[in-house]
Amino acid sequence: MELSILVGTQTGVAQLVAQEIELRLDGEDLRIRTLLMDDIDTSVFGSGGVFLICTSTYGQGDVPDGAKPFYEELLQQRPDLSAVRYGLIGLGDKGTHAKTFCFGARKFDGVLTELGAVRIGEPLFNDSGTNLPEDDAAEWIGGWIELCRKEFGAAASA
């Protein structure tokens, strides 16, 4: 199975989470590619596949600066993403930003769903005020990968 991790980060924490996921899944029947949203456009979705959106929230509920062009392109171009399956990891701080907690991830979740993508499983919304995001992700990813395997079978590819 191929998995593309799309990372939106302001300070690098979401990228650390993606690296932890890669370490956890290393050696399994997966091919993983991690891409910063800073460097991609909507063509990354190609003809579909399995994606993991891992993003922080910045400012007052915005996607990180580097992820904004990608997010805005999704809104403007509105590609058909019906062949896309995805998971979601949102990073935030509930204590400091309770009203906008994980809004960056929630924004991606909303637009992907609008464009026909199907989310697999429940999202992970990490509260950095209580748990380290890489620890939460390491605990969550095993169950999510099992859901992907059930949906696609071990031989699925993007």
Disulfide bonds with the S-S distance in Angstrom:
none
